[in-house]
Every structure is written in C-alpha cells, then in structure tokens.
Amino acid sequence: MFGSLSPLSINTEHGETMKSAEVVSSPPVKPLLDDPRLTATINTGYEYLTSVSCLSEDQVWTRGDNETMKLLNLQSKLLTSIQTKLGNEPRDIAVTRDGDLVYTDTTNNTVNLIKNKQIHTVITQQGWRPRYVCCTASNHLLVTMFSDDYKQSKVVRYSGSTETQSIQFDDQGRPLYSPRSFLAYNTKYVSENRNLDICVADNDASAVVVVNQSGKLRFRYTGHPSNTEQLFNPFGITTDSQSHILTADCDNHRIHILDQDGQFLRYIHCDLVRPWGLCVDIRDNLFVAECDTVKVKKIQYL
C-alpha cells in the first residue's frame, strides 16, 4: 500500500515479451479529519457563482453570472480573465492536464478550449446540448448533455474532437440519467474517480450516479439513509487521491463524502452557504464555490 512497482516485462509461454505496462503506485493513505478546517476564502466579484476548477493549489478558475471567466489566487487577486467567444455565460468550466481552460456553451452547443488566450472550438454538437465537463486522467473530456427536447441525457467521452464513448442506458436499456425537470436546476456535474469510475451528480434525480469505465452502472447514492426529512440536492462533484467522491448538497449547506463504492463517510459543514461547484487540487485541498455569497472556500479535510 505504501510502495510502488516498477514497469513490468511479462514473458509469454512462447517466449515473446509483452509490451511493458506501467503500474501506478498507490497514494499514501490519508485519513479524514475529524474537523475539516477553512484555510482560505476567495472573493470572486460575481453576482452568483456556480463553477470552480483548480489550476494549482493557490489558483482557481471561476465561472459566474456573466461572460467572463476569472483566474484568481487565494488573496482574491484577479490574475487573468477571458470572455467567451459569443459574449454569453459559459455553462461550465474545467482545466485540462496541460493547464488549459475548457468551457461549454449551450448557446451554440459547443465545447471550447482556451490555449494561450485563444479560443478554439473543439466540439460542436447537433441535436444535443453540452452542459457540464471534466478532464480525465488520460486527458479526455467527459461531457454531460441534454437532447434538444430535454427528454434524454447522456455522458460522452471525447479524445480531442473525436467522440469515443457514449453512456446513456443501463444493461436493461433504462436511462441512467434523468431528463430535464422544470422543478429542478437541471445540473449534471461530472467527475472521473481515480479508479476511472464516472461520477455524475444528477440533480434532477436527487442522486449521484456512478458507472465504471465501460459505462456499466455501479451504484446510485440518494443521500444518507438515516436522513429522510431533507431532500438530497447534489450539485458539484469531485474526487480525490483516496478515491473519495465529494458532492455539494446545496440546499442543505454541506458536502457529502462517499467512498468509491458509494458508502457515506462524513459531512463537511465549515459554515458553508449554498455550496455549488467543487474541485480538489493535487494536495487534496477542497475548493467550494458558494452560489449566493460568491466566495470560493478552500477547505482541508484530509
């Protein structure tokens, strides 16, 4: 658990040598803190705030109520800002493994990559509306989408501009994700776990839906079993080096921490007010975008 294995070279029965395969070492085990603590607060200057994505442990990209995406440090200093190509609000943002910013645009159904402050449209959809996005360990993009009539939803994997996987139904042909509800927020934030599971916070269904790398349903989490009075209201979702799944329970002002198999572990409160977007940096610090206070809070929980 605390060591690593060198690249393997495996000999077959016929004496042929298979291609070496890197074995990724397990991260050091980090226990959950009994008392998570707030370590920084960033003022963003928006009127409302919905997305945060970590560039580093002290710089985050944010998305709010206008066309401007802001890169801020822990002292709330604006480091750079970029406006969307069409001058409208981006739906969601993510940072690639190379440190470039990605945003989705539901006005023209595109996913856009910003490199050296230049905006490149990498994905254009017909009949589907890209909503929420994350970047995977293999530098692919996972994008949640609604059909134009909002009756269907799915997760699509892209390698560059090429669609390589579409996840929409379970083994019985039933939809994995809910259609649009006019009584909900219609958010479906997405994150890839360390074990390559794909985790979606399906707000319309009041559930976290987790499938494996192949798209097979592993479990649905619908809130702590003992809590029957408060409706589970998941928004942002992220994962950490321990394969924990963290999701923002916005209207109940807390974060749920699950293990990789969907078992509830703990809440994070830290005086949160309507937590919405989430991200975790390389040191497992949690950044929480509070919708109404328009602050990003950095929290140590491991």
C-alpha positions as CSV (number, residue, x, y, z in Angstrom):
1,M,0.0,0.0,0.0
2,F,2.9,2.3,0.7
3,G,5.3,1.3,-2.1
4,S,5.3,1.0,-5.9
5,L,6.1,-1.5,-8.6
6,S,8.4,-0.9,-11.4
7,P,7.3,-1.3,-15.1
8,L,6.6,-4.9,-15.9
9,S,8.0,-7.0,-18.6
10,I,6.0,-10.3,-18.9
11,N,7.2,-13.3,-20.9
12,T,4.5,-15.5,-22.5
13,E,4.7,-19.3,-22.9
14,H,6.1,-18.8,-26.4
15,G,9.0,-16.7,-25.1
16,E,7.6,-13.4,-26.5
17,T,7.9,-10.3,-24.5
18,M,4.7,-8.3,-24.0
19,K,4.8,-4.5,-24.1
20,S,5.7,-3.0,-20.7
21,A,2.9,-1.7,-18.7
22,E,3.3,1.0,-16.1
23,V,1.8,0.1,-12.7
24,V,0.7,3.2,-10.9
25,S,1.7,3.3,-7.2
26,S,-0.9,3.7,-4.6
27,P,-1.1,7.2,-3.0
28,P,-0.3,7.4,0.7
29,V,-3.3,6.8,2.9
30,K,-4.8,10.0,4.3
31,P,-7.5,9.7,7.0
32,L,-10.4,12.1,7.0
33,L,-10.0,14.9,9.5
34,D,-12.5,14.9,12.4
35,D,-12.8,18.6,12.0
36,P,-12.3,19.9,8.4
37,R,-11.0,23.5,8.5
38,L,-11.3,26.5,6.3
39,T,-7.9,27.7,5.2
40,A,-8.7,30.5,2.7
41,T,-11.6,32.5,1.3
42,I,-11.6,34.0,-2.2
43,N,-14.0,36.8,-3.2
44,T,-14.9,36.5,-6.9
45,G,-17.0,39.6,-7.6
46,Y,-19.8,37.8,-9.4
47,E,-23.5,38.2,-8.6
48,Y,-23.8,34.4,-8.4
49,L,-21.2,31.7,-8.6
50,T,-21.6,28.1,-9.9
51,S,-18.2,26.6,-11.1
52,V,-14.7,26.4,-9.8
53,S,-11.8,24.5,-11.3
54,C,-8.3,24.2,-9.8
55,L,-5.3,25.3,-11.9
56,S,-3.0,24.8,-8.9
57,E,-3.2,24.7,-5.1
58,D,-3.3,28.5,-5.0
59,Q,-5.0,29.5,-8.3
60,V,-8.5,28.7,-9.4
61,W,-10.7,29.4,-12.4
62,T,-14.2,30.5,-11.7
63,R,-17.4,30.9,-13.6
64,G,-20.4,33.1,-12.6
65,D,-23.3,35.2,-13.9
66,N,-21.6,36.8,-16.9
67,E,-19.4,36.0,-19.9
68,T,-16.1,36.5,-18.0
69,M,-14.1,33.5,-16.6
70,K,-11.7,34.6,-13.9
71,L,-8.4,33.2,-12.7
72,L,-8.0,34.2,-9.0
73,N,-5.4,33.5,-6.3
74,L,-6.0,32.8,-2.6
75,Q,-5.8,36.5,-1.9
76,S,-8.7,37.2,-4.3
77,K,-6.4,38.9,-6.8
78,L,-7.5,38.7,-10.4
79,L,-4.6,37.1,-12.4
80,T,-6.3,36.9,-15.7
81,S,-9.8,36.9,-17.3
82,I,-11.2,35.6,-20.5
83,Q,-14.5,36.3,-22.2
84,T,-16.5,33.7,-24.1
85,K,-16.4,33.8,-27.8
86,L,-20.1,34.8,-28.1
87,G,-20.2,37.0,-25.1
88,N,-22.7,34.8,-23.2
89,E,-22.4,32.9,-19.9
90,P,-20.4,29.6,-20.1
91,R,-22.3,26.7,-18.7
92,D,-19.3,25.0,-17.0
93,I,-15.5,25.1,-16.9
94,A,-12.7,22.6,-16.5
95,V,-8.9,22.6,-16.5
96,T,-7.0,20.1,-18.7
97,R,-3.9,18.2,-17.7
98,D,-1.9,20.7,-19.7
99,G,-3.4,23.6,-17.6
100,D,-5.6,24.9,-20.4
101,L,-9.2,26.1,-19.7
102,V,-12.2,24.4,-21.3
103,Y,-15.8,25.8,-21.2
104,T,-19.2,24.6,-22.5
105,D,-21.5,26.9,-24.4
106,T,-25.2,25.9,-24.7
107,T,-26.0,28.8,-27.0
108,N,-24.3,27.2,-29.9
109,N,-23.8,23.7,-28.5
110,T,-20.0,23.8,-28.4
111,V,-17.1,22.8,-26.1
112,N,-14.3,25.3,-26.4
113,L,-10.6,25.1,-25.5
114,I,-8.6,28.2,-24.5
115,K,-4.9,28.0,-25.2
116,N,-2.6,31.0,-24.9
117,K,-5.8,33.1,-24.5
118,Q,-7.0,31.9,-27.9
119,I,-10.4,30.2,-28.0
120,H,-10.7,27.1,-30.2
121,T,-14.0,25.3,-30.7
122,V,-13.1,21.6,-30.4
123,I,-16.6,20.0,-30.2
124,T,-19.8,21.1,-32.0
125,Q,-23.0,19.1,-31.3
126,Q,-26.2,18.7,-33.3
127,G,-29.3,17.7,-31.5
128,W,-27.6,17.7,-28.1
129,R,-26.6,20.5,-25.7
130,P,-23.3,20.2,-23.9
131,R,-23.7,21.1,-20.2
132,Y,-21.0,20.1,-17.7
133,V,-17.5,19.0,-18.4
134,C,-14.4,17.4,-16.7
135,C,-11.0,16.4,-17.8
136,T,-9.9,12.8,-17.2
137,A,-6.5,11.3,-16.1
138,S,-6.0,10.4,-19.8
139,N,-6.7,14.0,-20.9
140,H,-10.0,13.1,-22.4
141,L,-13.1,15.2,-21.9
142,L,-16.3,13.9,-20.3
143,V,-19.3,16.0,-21.1
144,T,-22.9,15.6,-19.8
145,M,-25.6,16.5,-22.4
146,F,-29.3,17.0,-22.8
147,S,-31.1,16.4,-26.1
148,D,-32.7,19.4,-27.7
149,D,-36.1,18.4,-26.4
150,Y,-34.6,17.8,-22.9
151,K,-36.1,14.3,-22.8
152,Q,-32.8,12.5,-22.9
153,S,-29.4,12.9,-21.2
154,K,-26.1,11.2,-21.5
155,V,-22.3,11.4,-20.8
156,V,-20.0,11.5,-23.8
157,R,-16.2,10.9,-23.8
158,Y,-14.0,12.8,-26.3
159,S,-10.4,12.4,-27.3
160,G,-9.7,15.8,-28.8
161,S,-12.7,16.4,-31.1
162,T,-13.5,12.7,-31.5
163,E,-16.3,11.0,-29.7
164,T,-15.0,7.7,-28.3
165,Q,-17.8,6.7,-25.9
166,S,-21.5,7.5,-25.2
167,I,-23.1,6.4,-21.9
168,Q,-26.8,6.7,-21.7
169,F,-28.5,3.4,-20.8
170,D,-28.1,0.5,-18.3
171,D,-28.0,-3.2,-19.1
172,Q,-31.8,-3.3,-19.2
173,G,-32.0,-0.4,-21.6
174,R,-33.2,2.1,-19.0
175,P,-31.9,5.6,-18.9
176,L,-29.0,6.1,-16.5
177,Y,-29.6,9.8,-16.1
178,S,-32.8,11.8,-15.7
179,P,-34.4,14.0,-18.3
180,R,-34.8,17.7,-17.7
181,S,-37.2,18.6,-14.8
182,F,-38.8,22.0,-14.8
183,L,-38.9,21.8,-11.0
184,A,-35.1,21.3,-10.6
185,Y,-31.9,23.1,-11.5
186,N,-31.0,20.7,-14.4
187,T,-27.4,20.3,-13.3
188,K,-25.4,17.2,-14.1
189,Y,-21.8,17.9,-13.0
190,V,-19.4,15.1,-13.8
191,S,-16.1,13.9,-12.4
192,E,-13.8,10.9,-13.0
193,N,-12.6,9.0,-10.0
194,R,-9.1,7.6,-9.5
195,N,-10.4,4.1,-10.3
196,L,-11.8,5.5,-13.6
197,D,-15.4,5.4,-12.5
198,I,-17.5,8.2,-14.0
199,C,-19.5,10.1,-11.3
200,V,-22.5,12.3,-12.2
201,A,-24.3,14.5,-9.7
202,D,-27.8,14.2,-11.2
203,N,-29.7,17.0,-9.5
204,D,-32.9,16.2,-11.3
205,A,-32.9,12.7,-9.9
206,S,-31.6,13.7,-6.4
207,A,-28.8,11.1,-6.9
208,V,-25.2,10.6,-7.6
209,V,-24.9,8.1,-10.4
210,V,-21.7,6.2,-10.8
211,V,-20.7,3.9,-13.7
212,N,-17.4,2.1,-14.3
213,Q,-15.0,3.0,-17.1
214,S,-17.1,0.9,-19.6
215,G,-20.3,2.7,-18.7
216,K,-21.9,-0.1,-16.6
217,L,-23.9,1.1,-13.6
218,R,-22.1,0.5,-10.3
219,F,-24.4,2.4,-7.8
220,R,-26.7,5.3,-7.1
221,Y,-26.4,7.3,-4.0
222,T,-29.5,9.2,-2.9
223,G,-28.4,10.7,0.4
224,H,-27.6,9.4,3.9
225,P,-30.1,6.6,4.7
226,S,-31.0,8.0,8.1
227,N,-31.9,11.4,6.6
228,T,-35.5,11.1,5.4
229,E,-36.6,14.7,6.0
230,Q,-34.2,16.7,3.9
231,L,-34.2,16.2,0.1
232,F,-30.7,15.4,-1.2
233,N,-29.8,18.1,-3.6
234,P,-26.5,17.3,-5.3
235,F,-24.7,19.9,-7.4
236,G,-21.0,20.0,-7.9
237,I,-19.0,16.7,-7.7
238,T,-15.3,15.9,-7.5
239,T,-12.9,13.1,-6.4
240,D,-9.6,12.9,-4.6
241,S,-6.4,10.8,-4.4
242,Q,-8.2,8.4,-2.0
243,S,-11.0,7.7,-4.5
244,H,-13.4,9.6,-2.3
245,I,-16.4,11.1,-4.0
246,L,-17.4,14.6,-2.8
247,T,-20.7,16.2,-3.8
248,A,-22.2,19.6,-2.8
249,D,-25.7,19.3,-1.1
250,C,-26.6,22.8,-2.0
251,D,-29.9,23.5,-0.1
252,N,-28.7,21.6,2.9
253,H,-25.4,23.6,3.1
254,R,-23.0,20.7,3.3
255,I,-20.7,18.4,1.4
256,H,-21.2,14.6,1.4
257,I,-18.1,12.4,1.3
258,L,-18.5,8.9,0.0
259,D,-16.1,6.1,-0.6
260,Q,-15.6,4.7,-4.1
261,D,-18.4,2.2,-3.5
262,G,-21.0,4.8,-2.6
263,Q,-20.8,4.3,1.2
264,F,-21.4,7.5,3.1
265,L,-18.4,8.5,5.2
266,R,-18.9,12.1,6.6
267,Y,-20.3,15.5,6.0
268,I,-18.3,18.7,5.7
269,H,-20.1,21.8,7.0
270,C,-17.5,24.5,7.7
271,D,-20.3,27.1,7.8
272,L,-21.0,26.6,4.1
273,V,-23.8,28.6,2.4
274,R,-25.3,27.0,-0.7
275,P,-22.2,25.2,-1.9
276,W,-22.4,24.6,-5.7
277,G,-19.2,23.9,-7.7
278,L,-16.4,21.8,-6.3
279,C,-12.8,20.9,-7.2
280,V,-9.9,19.3,-5.5
281,D,-6.2,20.2,-6.1
282,I,-3.2,17.9,-6.3
283,R,-2.8,18.1,-2.5
284,D,-6.4,17.1,-1.8
285,N,-7.5,20.6,-0.7
286,L,-11.2,21.1,-1.5
287,F,-12.4,24.3,-3.2
288,V,-16.1,25.1,-2.8
289,A,-17.9,27.7,-4.9
290,E,-20.8,29.2,-2.8
291,C,-23.5,30.3,-5.2
292,D,-25.0,33.2,-3.2
293,T,-22.1,34.5,-1.3
294,V,-20.0,34.3,-4.5
295,K,-17.0,33.1,-2.5
296,V,-14.7,30.2,-3.1
297,K,-13.7,28.5,0.2
298,K,-10.6,26.3,0.5
299,I,-11.0,23.5,3.0
300,Q,-8.6,21.0,4.4
301,Y,-10.4,17.7,5.1
302,L,-7.6,15.1,4.8
